[in-house]
Amino acid sequence: MDYYQIFLNYWWISATLFTLLFYKFILRVFLGMVIVPENKVGLVTKKFVLFGRDKALPDGRIIATKGEAGFQAKALAPGLYWGMWPWQYSVNMQGFTIIPEGKIGLILANDGAEIPTGAILARRVESDNFQDTEKFLNNNGQKGRQTSYITAGSYRINLFAFTVTIADMVSINENMVGIVTTLDGLPIEGGQIAGKQITGHNNFQDIDVFLKNNGNRGLQPSIILAGSYNINPWAIQIEEIPMTDVPIGFVGVVISYIGEDGKDVSGESFKHGNIVSKGQRGVWMEAYGPGKYPFNKYIMKVELVPTTNLVLNWANARNESHQLDKNLSTITVRSRDGFPFNLDVSQIIHIPATEAPKVIARFGSMSNLVSQVLEPTIGNYFRNSAQDSDVISFLITRKERQQSAKEHIKAVLDDYNVNAVDTLIGDILPPESLMKTLTDRKIAEEEQKTYQIQRMAQEQRQGMEKETAIADMQKEIVKAQQNVEIAQRTADATVKKAEGDANSLKLQVDAEATATKMRAGAEAEATKARAGAQAEATRLNASADAEKIAKTGLAEAEKIMAIGKSTADAYDLQVKAMGGDNFTRFKITEEIGKGRIKIIPDLIVSGGNGSDGSLSGLMGMQLMQMMQQEKGKTNEK
């Protein structure tokens, strides 16, 4: 009993451990359990059919949509499923289909209806981005390469039914343009090189719309510009080319190879080609100015026409950067006297922008204009001109011939809608033998001129030496004349100086006299004025004292008269008593005493013995002089 119980316990324990360890196997085998992880999709293959009539797939089909044996259309999404017994079903876990950023997924259907004859791509049907295989097949999805694609993202796609190829998005760089060629569609109409203009396909990203609108297979008139596009490379081929650049100083004349035949708009006067409106086949009337344009180079051509002055050189050693004159060379002509010689010519032309389409319509290109018009016109003109003249005359009349060429060529080019600005003759290279003859002749002429110049120089030298000798003799003569002139000028200067001094002194005296006179006049006027004032004052004072003076004057006069009379009587008596001479000496002595005059000198020098000698006379004169001086002082007081 104990052993049996132990056995049972071990059995239960073992069964429990086995169940815990192998529960998935047990559930899978006995219950048909299948667990699909969240990042997987289950691709189911049915090995056989137990019940039902449809046990085998129809011919040509590989995907079962009605429970037939084989690859099942319906894939298992993440989750838990029962009844998928391993002896009847096999389930392959497949990761999601992931399309990275910048990529697209191209779809190849492994099953479906046949693609119609003439088509190479299967048309789009609703299938939830190819995640619902049953819907794809039930909607008559076609087998093969699909027009539709899937963009960046994760998809649960049944890889039994579809093959996914990852491709790059189409990128068009800046300043570039994408030329489109479609690989499917209707054939291009006869007489055309590109398909019809189709709209609504979103830059060929929706090829089904393009095909639905009867788009043509082949070159397309539409282009795509810079950017990134989801374009199916199985349906569309893109060629990336640079945009058409019309430089400054040029216009672009468009020649379109597609479109309807347009009506000529050039006018009745232009009969050298058709010029049509924009969008029609032919040369467009509208020229494009400087800039960049997205032209399709396979359906139209842009011919650049310079609108600035264009220089063309007929010279072997010089070509311009535009290279239109690369095939032009120095012009060889023959003169009337049979000498061949070469000359370089430059022609300046200008084509107005409005005339550029006419030039292209007439010639097709600028190089054709040069080769068909300018080259023969200018070459023939100078050849004909040279035949009417010899080499020397041609060289001498170069300016006139250049002007004549300019006028002639301008008249010719006006008929071709081209303006001739100027015609210039460059180097003229006559034959070497003729140049040697001319050089020798010129050298002889120059030598003759040299001899004449030298002879004239000798004559001039002789004359110069003669003049030099005369000039040397003239030195002494000139020196003597200069000395005489110097003496004369010195004397004249002395006289002039004396005259000047006299005049100066006279002027000074006159000036002083005039000044004195003016000062005297001024002083006189001042004195006169003061005298007038004093007189007026005296008059006024006198009028006040007049009566006093009148009353006292008579008494004083009588008194003076009485005194004078008495004094005169006294003097008369004294003279009679003393004598005239003695009275005189007495009065002198009296006056000397009154005035305290010193009459006896401190030192007396006597020169004789007589009392009335010269000393006495000298002393008398001195005495009188001293008395007069004293009297003057008394009067002043």
Rosetta blueprint (number, residue, H / E / L):
1 M L
2 D H
3 Y H
4 Y H
5 Q H
6 I H
7 F H
8 L H
9 N H
10 Y H
11 W H
12 W H
13 I H
14 S H
15 A H
16 T H
17 L H
18 F H
19 T H
20 L H
21 L H
22 F L
23 Y H
24 K H
25 F H
26 I H
27 L H
28 R H
29 V H
30 F H
31 L H
32 G L
33 M L
34 V E
35 I E
36 V E
37 P L
38 E L
39 N L
40 K E
41 V E
42 G E
43 L E
44 V E
45 T E
46 K E
47 K L
48 F L
49 V L
50 L L
51 F L
52 G L
53 R L
54 D L
55 K L
56 A L
57 L L
58 P L
59 D L
60 G L
61 R L
62 I L
63 I E
64 A E
65 T L
66 K L
67 G L
68 E L
69 A L
70 G E
71 F E
72 Q E
73 A L
74 K L
75 A L
76 L E
77 A L
78 P L
79 G E
80 L E
81 Y E
82 W L
83 G L
84 M L
85 W L
86 P L
87 W L
88 Q L
89 Y E
90 S E
91 V E
92 N E
93 M E
94 Q E
95 G E
96 F L
97 T E
98 I E
99 I E
100 P L
101 E L
102 G L
103 K E
104 I E
105 G E
106 L E
107 I E
108 L E
109 A E
110 N L
111 D L
112 G L
113 A E
114 E L
115 I L
116 P L
117 T L
118 G L
119 A L
120 I L
121 L L
122 A E
123 R L
124 R L
125 V L
126 E L
127 S L
128 D L
129 N L
130 F L
131 Q L
132 D L
133 T H
134 E H
135 K H
136 F H
137 L H
138 N H
139 N L
140 N L
141 G L
142 Q E
143 K L
144 G E
145 R E
146 Q E
147 T E
148 S E
149 Y E
150 I E
151 T L
152 A L
153 G E
154 S E
155 Y E
156 R L
157 I L
158 N L
159 L L
160 F L
161 A L
162 F E
163 T E
164 V E
165 T E
166 I E
167 A E
168 D E
169 M L
170 V E
171 S E
172 I E
173 N L
174 E L
175 N L
176 M E
177 V E
178 G E
179 I E
180 V E
181 T E
182 T E
183 L L
184 D L
185 G L
186 L E
187 P L
188 I L
189 E L
190 G L
191 G L
192 Q L
193 I L
194 A L
195 G L
196 K L
197 Q L
198 I L
199 T L
200 G L
201 H L
202 N L
203 N L
204 F L
205 Q L
206 D L
207 I H
208 D H
209 V H
210 F H
211 L H
212 K H
213 N L
214 N L
215 G L
216 N E
217 R L
218 G E
219 L E
220 Q E
221 P E
222 S E
223 I E
224 I E
225 L L
226 A L
227 G E
228 S E
229 Y E
230 N L
231 I L
232 N L
233 P L
234 W L
235 A L
236 I E
237 Q E
238 I E
239 E E
240 E E
241 I E
242 P E
243 M L
244 T E
245 D E
246 V E
247 P L
248 I L
249 G L
250 F E
251 V E
252 G E
253 V E
254 V E
255 I E
256 S E
257 Y L
258 I L
259 G L
260 E L
261 D E
262 G L
263 K L
264 D L
265 V L
266 S L
267 G L
268 E L
269 S L
270 F L
271 K L
272 H L
273 G L
274 N L
275 I E
276 V E
277 S L
278 K L
279 G L
280 Q L
281 R E
282 G E
283 V E
284 W E
285 M L
286 E L
287 A L
288 Y E
289 G L
290 P L
291 G E
292 K E
293 Y E
294 P L
295 F L
296 N L
297 K L
298 Y L
299 I L
300 M E
301 K E
302 V E
303 E E
304 L E
305 V E
306 P E
307 T L
308 T L
309 N L
310 L E
311 V E
312 L E
313 N E
314 W E
315 A L
316 N L
317 A L
318 R L
319 N L
320 E L
321 S L
322 H L
323 Q L
324 L L
325 D L
326 K L
327 N L
328 L L
329 S L
330 T L
331 I E
332 T E
333 V E
334 R E
335 S L
336 R L
337 D L
338 G L
339 F L
340 P E
341 F E
342 N E
343 L E
344 D E
345 V E
346 S E
347 Q E
348 I E
349 I E
350 H E
351 I L
352 P L
353 A H
354 T H
355 E H
356 A H
357 P H
358 K H
359 V H
360 I H
361 A H
362 R H
363 F H
364 G L
365 S L
366 M H
367 S H
368 N H
369 L H
370 V H
371 S H
372 Q H
373 V H
374 L H
375 E H
376 P H
377 T H
378 I H
379 G H
380 N H
381 Y H
382 F H
383 R H
384 N H
385 S H
386 A H
387 Q H
388 D L
389 S L
390 D L
391 V H
392 I H
393 S H
394 F H
395 L H
396 I H
397 T L
398 R H
399 K H
400 E H
401 R H
402 Q H
403 Q H
404 S H
405 A H
406 K H
407 E H
408 H H
409 I H
410 K H
411 A H
412 V H
413 L H
414 D H
415 D L
416 Y L
417 N L
418 V L
419 N E
420 A E
421 V E
422 D E
423 T E
424 L E
425 I E
426 G E
427 D E
428 I E
429 L E
430 P L
431 P L
432 E H
433 S H
434 L H
435 M H
436 K H
437 T H
438 L H
439 T H
440 D H
441 R H
442 K H
443 I H
444 A H
445 E H
446 E H
447 E H
448 Q H
449 K H
450 T H
451 Y H
452 Q H
453 I H
454 Q H
455 R H
456 M H
457 A H
458 Q H
459 E H
460 Q H
461 R H
462 Q H
463 G H
464 M H
465 E H
466 K H
467 E H
468 T H
469 A H
470 I H
471 A H
472 D H
473 M H
474 Q H
475 K H
476 E H
477 I H
478 V H
479 K H
480 A H
481 Q H
482 Q H
483 N H
484 V H
485 E H
486 I H
487 A H
488 Q H
489 R H
490 T H
491 A H
492 D H
493 A H
494 T H
495 V H
496 K H
497 K H
498 A H
499 E H
500 G H
501 D H
502 A H
503 N H
504 S H
505 L H
506 K H
507 L H
508 Q H
509 V H
510 D H
511 A H
512 E H
513 A H
514 T H
515 A H
516 T H
517 K H
518 M H
519 R H
520 A H
521 G H
522 A H
523 E H
524 A H
525 E H
526 A H
527 T H
528 K H
529 A H
530 R H
531 A H
532 G H
533 A H
534 Q H
535 A H
536 E H
537 A H
538 T H
539 R H
540 L H
541 N H
542 A H
543 S H
544 A H
545 D H
546 A H
547 E H
548 K H
549 I H
550 A H
551 K H
552 T H
553 G H
554 L H
555 A H
556 E H
557 A H
558 E H
559 K H
560 I H
561 M H
562 A H
563 I H
564 G H
565 K H
566 S H
567 T H
568 A H
569 D H
570 A H
571 Y H
572 D H
573 L H
574 Q H
575 V H
576 K H
577 A H
578 M H
579 G L
580 G H
581 D H
582 N H
583 F H
584 T H
585 R H
586 F H
587 K H
588 I H
589 T H
590 E H
591 E H
592 I H
593 G H
594 K H
595 G H
596 R L
597 I L
598 K L
599 I L
600 I L
601 P L
602 D L
603 L L
604 I L
605 V L
606 S L
607 G L
608 G L
609 N L
610 G L
611 S L
612 D L
613 G L
614 S H
615 L H
616 S H
617 G H
618 L H
619 M H
620 G H
621 M H
622 Q H
623 L H
624 M H
625 Q H
626 M H
627 M H
628 Q H
629 Q H
630 E H
631 K H
632 G H
633 K H
634 T H
635 N H
636 E H
637 K L
